[in-house]
Amino acid sequence: MTNARTNTPTNTPTYAPTHAPTHAMPSSHTPAPKLTGVAATALGVTAIRAREHRRPDRLFADPYAQHFLDFSADDAPTTGTQPAPTPELFTLMADQVAVRTRFLDDVLTSAARAGTTQMVLLACGMDARSFRLDWPPATTLFEVDFADTLAYRAAVLVAHGITAGCRRTEVPTDLREDWPTALCAAGFDPGLPTTWLMEGILYALTPVAADLLLGRVTANSAPGSILALDHQEDSALLRGARRALSEELVDLWHGGPTEALAPWLARHGWQPEVHTLEELTAQYGRPVPPPFDPQHPATGRSWLATGHLPA
Ligand SMILES: C[S@@+](CC[C@H](N)C(=O)[O-])C[C@H]1O[C@@H](n2cnc3c(N)ncnc32)[C@H](O)[C@@H]1O
């Protein structure tokens, strides 16, 4: 299968910090790969989380997000201490990312409190949940993504001496391929109930790849497992904002499952609970982001969902 990252585009998006770097990078830090293609989208989400962290009314704290961004800017041309303008895409997606992060934080931490000890963060990108959330010491978090994404992430963690309060295992792999073999080789136990996270990934997969991913998750889920995910539809508004940042971002969107989330999850054996973004933004006191506002024409919808496998 072709790896999207090897098709190096001419206009790969770069995510220079929209805030002046807060920490000087240690001069001896390990060189990290430059993230391109879909892997680079992890830094876009991180830029939004770094901004959310600075809000007085933030929905979650992520003090690590700025470190990941500063690292990407380390070899970028300097423009003094002036922050770069905020891309329109980040403004449009800010409340979706804030609400989804908080919602999924709550799902994972309540699963841990209820006794799940094994969590798998699929397509983890710069997800800092291993570091920023309180985990019972018996918890193991598996962080799964492309090798380059994990290498970038690891370089930042080493440079800043960031360690997790739980067991943490990185699993470099491609989620369109046989990743369960790599996960099991890394110590994952399919006999234990697992909490799975699929955040910010379904849109990047074709319908077939999304279905295969869910099938593999299900095949490796013991009774009592939980799955948490977000999903969104594309729209002219989002396509325009992605194109303004990089033409490549328009093509990275493959749409994910074509079925509605509830029947899709149910068909794979999960008991689904699906929330619309507008329901959750109301709950968390945020406006409905324009690309997902059903009041506006030509927009899409966004959802957050959980699935349970009966114990
Ligand atoms: C938008 S980011 C989301 C990252 C993270 N889940 C979050 O919400 O912060 C998408 C992530 O999916 C990863 N990804 C996309 N396609 C993948 C694949 N086929 N295999 C492994 N990782 C993939 C990218 O490397 C990137 O880290």
The ligand as a Gaussian input file, in Angstrom:
#p B3LYP/6-31G(d) Opt

LIG

0 1
 C       -5.401000      15.080000      12.502000
 S       -4.096000      14.150000      13.201000
 C       -4.882000      13.629000      14.710000
 C       -3.885000      13.254000      15.762000
 C       -4.479000      12.927000      17.130000
 N       -5.396000      11.824000      17.093000
 C       -5.135000      14.141000      17.720000
 O       -6.369000      14.267000      17.692000
 O       -4.381000      14.983000      18.208000
 C       -4.129000      12.686000      12.201000
 C       -3.073000      11.660000      12.612000
 O       -3.360000      10.453000      11.921000
 C       -2.124000       9.839000      11.577000
 N       -2.409000       8.929000      10.465000
 C       -3.099000       9.223000       9.334000
 N       -3.164000       8.142000       8.542000
 C       -2.515000       7.143000       9.201000
 C       -2.220000       5.788000       8.891000
 N       -2.623000       5.239000       7.764000
 N       -1.516000       5.061000       9.786000
 C       -1.076000       5.628000      10.950000
 N       -1.327000       6.904000      11.301000
 C       -2.028000       7.649000      10.432000
 C       -1.246000      11.017000      11.196000
 O        0.124000      10.679000      11.220000
 C       -1.648000      12.038000      12.255000
 O       -0.837000      11.922000      13.396000

